[in-house]
Amino acid sequence: QKEVEQNSGPLSVPEGAIASLNCTYSDRGSQSFFWYRQYSGKSPELIMFIYSNGDKEDGRFTAQLNKASQYVSLLIRDSQPSDSATYLCAVNKDGNNRLAFGKGNQVVVIP
Amino acid sequence: DVKVTQSSRYLVKRTGEKVFLECVQDMDHENMFWYRQDPGLGLRLIYFSYDVKMKEKGDIPEGYSVSREKKERFSLILESASTNQTSMYLCASSPRTAYEQYFGPGTRLTVT
C-alpha cells in the first residue's frame, strides 16, 4: 500500500462550484496533514494544514480529517479559474521530519 | 514570510559534468530537503539534513551527494550528470518542531 494515495483523475468543475479532493494514508501514527497547490511549472505552495479530526476552514478552502478512516480531504468552495492547479496531499512520516506526498490531483476550473 | 531560494531556475549541462545546485533559506530552519519531481512519479526525496553537517539519505540518493556547511545553505551535487537526472529539482525547508515544508522555486535541469 502506498503511503499517501490520491486516486482521482483530473477534476473539472464549473466556475463557482465546489471542488472536492480526497487523500488516504497508510501510517496510523501520522499526526500532521498538509495540502499543497502547485501551478504548472511552479513549485508546491502550502495552502492548508490540519492536525485534529474534523474540519478546518481558511477562506474558500476547507480541510477535513478523519483519522479513524485514514483520509483527509480538501474542499474548494466557489471555485475560480485561478484555482486550476495540481493539489498535493502530504502526511508526516511517523518518527521523523519527513513528509510523504501523494502524486497529486489536477483541478481544472471551467469559466 | 519564509523564503527559500535556489541558485538557478533553468540549467543545461552535459553528460558527465559535475553539477551543483544551491538552496538558501532565510528563516533559520533546521531541516532542509532536496526532491526531484518527474511526471507520473511525483515528488521523490533525494537527501535531507536536520542540522549543519548532518545528512540523511532519502528514497533515491544514488548518483547524488549533498553538503550543508551552514545552517541556511544546502547544496545538491550531481557527481557525474546523466540524462536520467534530467528533472525538476526542488529544495524545501522546515523548522525543527514542525512538519510543514516550504519550497523554493525549483531548478529545471536538463542533461544532454
Interface residues (C-beta under 8 A of the other chain):
Chain A: S32 F34 Y36 K42 S43 P44 E45 L46 F49 L88 A90 N92 N97 R98 L99 F101 G102 K103 G104
Chain B: N31 F33 G40 L41 G42 L43 L45 F48 Y50 G58 L90 S94 R96 A98 Y99 E100 Q101 Y102 F103 G104 P105 G106
